[in-house]
Amino acid sequence: APQNVQYAAPYPQQFEDDTIDLYELWITLWNKKWLVIAVTAIAALGSVVYALQQTPIYKTEALLLPPRVEDLKSLNFPGVPVSQMVEPREGLKGEYGIGVNAVFDKFKNNLSSRSLQKKFIQKYDLLDILAPNRTPETRDIEIFESFSKMIKVENGENLSVSMESGDPEFAAKLINDYVSFFDFETVLALVAAARNSIESQIRDIEYTISSKRQMAVVLLEDEIREIETSISSKRILAKIQREDEIKNIQNTIRSKRQMAKQRREDKILLYEEAAFIASKLGVKDRVDTTNEVQKNQLNISTIGIPLYNRGYKALREEIGFLKNRKSDDPFITGLRDLQEKLELLRSRKSDDTFIYGLRDLQLNLSLLRS
């Protein structure tokens, strides 16, 4: 039986034209090997010459670490809170003293301070390097951009400051100066903050002392016024009491004199009546009634002897004396004592010695004024 044989389709003519014969390529390259070697050698030589002609670039880098606790001893002042010296982040503030992390954060913030960067540029004359072709219209921001490209600050896991330059000594010196400058400025800021805090506390203490002194002066003046008022009140009261006592004595003397006058007038009337009776009875002289009393065994102490027994002559004499008496003062019992007391009260120039507790008040007043 006939068999059907299947043949593979031949490659298209276009695909055969695009096929590369490796053998032929090798033969071609081998035939031109000297040309390939010459081109390669020339290229390598040119690379070496180019590399030798380029200025070498050196990178200087400084790794910065937080300060040690011992480094901050000179900045930690007893009684000065951290919040008054720096502005630490949450969790970094202790009750007193400057924390290591707080100081390092202050240093990091200063590195990005435009004012300090400007100060550093001016101090080390970097304007000619950063902006050699500057004009009056050149803005500061352009200079700062050039500065940030020249000195790079990287704040990653480690804080570093680096610079690339063809002069390694210049780069190393500038990086060292840069770190030293900002370290010094940070210390100055911390010292200034500490000084301001101390001065603030000094002002607060001085104000407190001044307030307490003023209050003490006010209290002292109030106490002095109170004692002076008390002394004045006691003196006024003593004067009033003395005047009242004088009035009482004057009234007593006046009353005694009136009573003495009344008694004298009553006595005159009594003697006149007895004299009249004696005249009627013819009793001219005094009658001795002692024998009569003894004869009748009468008690003289219980029997009143009539006044007319004195005789009208004696009674008239006594009446005359009573009527001619100019003053009853010598006959008033206790009058001279009252007059003496009245004279003493009137002649008293000060009542201080008679005021109870006055000397103690005066002593306290003297001590307070001294």
C-alpha positions, 0 to 999 in steps of 0.5 A, a space after each residue: 500500500 502506498 505510504 504518505 510521507 510528510 515533510 517539514 516545511 522549509 524556513 522562510 527565505 526572510 528568516 534564513 537571511 536574518 540568521 547569524 552564523 557564529 562560525 562566520 562571525 568568529 572567522 571575521 573577528 579573528 581576521 580583524 583581531 589586531 584591529 580589535 586589540 588596538 581599539 581596546 588598548 586605545 580605549 583603556 589608555 584613554 580611560 587611564 589618561 582621563 582618570 589621571 587628568 581629573 582632580 581627585 575628590 576626597 570625602 570628609 565625614 564626622 560622626 557625632 555622638 551625644 555628650 556624656 553625663 560628665 560633660 554636662 556637670 558644669 551646666 547643671 545648676 542646683 534648683 534650675 529646672 530643665 524647662 527653663 534652660 532648654 526645651 526638651 521633648 516629651 519624656 526627656 525632662 527631669 525634675 532638675 538638671 539638663 538631660 543628655 538627649 535634650 542637649 543633643 537635640 538642641 545641638 541638632 536644631 542649631 545645625 539647621 539654624 539659618 542664622 547660625 549658618 549665616 554666622 558661620 559663613 561670615 566668620 570663615 569667609 565662605 561667601 567667595 567659595 559658595 557664591 563666587 559670582 554673587 551680585 547685590 541681587 543674589 539672595 541668601 537662600 541661594 547661598 544657603 542652598 550652596 552651603 547645604 550642598 557643600 556641607 551635608 548633615 545626615 540625621 539618620 541612625 547616627 548624626 554625621 556631617 560630611 563634605 566632598 572636596 579636592 582639598 582633603 586638608 581644607 575639607 577636614 579643617 572646615 568640618 572640624 570648624 563647623 562642628 566646633 562652631 555649632 558645639 560652642 554655639 550650643 554651649 553658649 545657648 545653654 549657658 545663656 538659658 541657665 543664666 537667664 533661669 538663674 537671674 529669673 529665680 534671683 528676681 523671683 527671690 528678690 521680689 519675694 524678699 521685697 514683698 515679705 519686707 514690705 509686708 513686715 513693714 506694714 505689719 510693724 506699722 500696724 502694730 505700732 499704730 495699734 500700740 499708739 492707739 492703745 496708749 492714747 486711749 488709756 491716756 484719754 481714759 485716765 484723764 477722763 477718770 481723773 476729771 471725774 474724780 475731781 468732779 466727785 471730790 468737788 461735789 463731795 466738798 460742796 455737799 459737805 459745806 452745804 451740810 455744815 452750813 445747814 448744821 450751823 444754822 440749825 445749831 444757831 436756832 437751837 441755841 437761840 431757843 435755849 437762850 430764850 428759855 434761859 432768859 425766861 427762867 432767869 438762868 444767866 450763868 451756867 448751872 452746875 447739874 452734876 450734884 443734882 444728878 448724883 443726888 438723885 442717882 441719875 445716869 448722866 449718860 442717859 439723861 440729856 442736860 437742857 441747853 438753857 442750863 448753860 445760861 443765856 449769857 453763854 448761849 448768846 456768846 456762842 450764837 454770836 460766834 456761830 453767826 460770825 463764822 466765815 467758813 465752816 471748813 475747819 469744822 468739817 470732818 475729812 474736808 482737808 483730806 478731800 482738798 489735799 486729794 483734789 489739789 494733787 489731782 489738779 496738779 498732776 501733769 501726767 497720768 502715765 504713772 497711774 495707768 496700768 500696763 502703760 509702761 509695757 506698751 511704751 517698752 514694746 513701742 520703743 523696741 518696735 521703732 528701734 
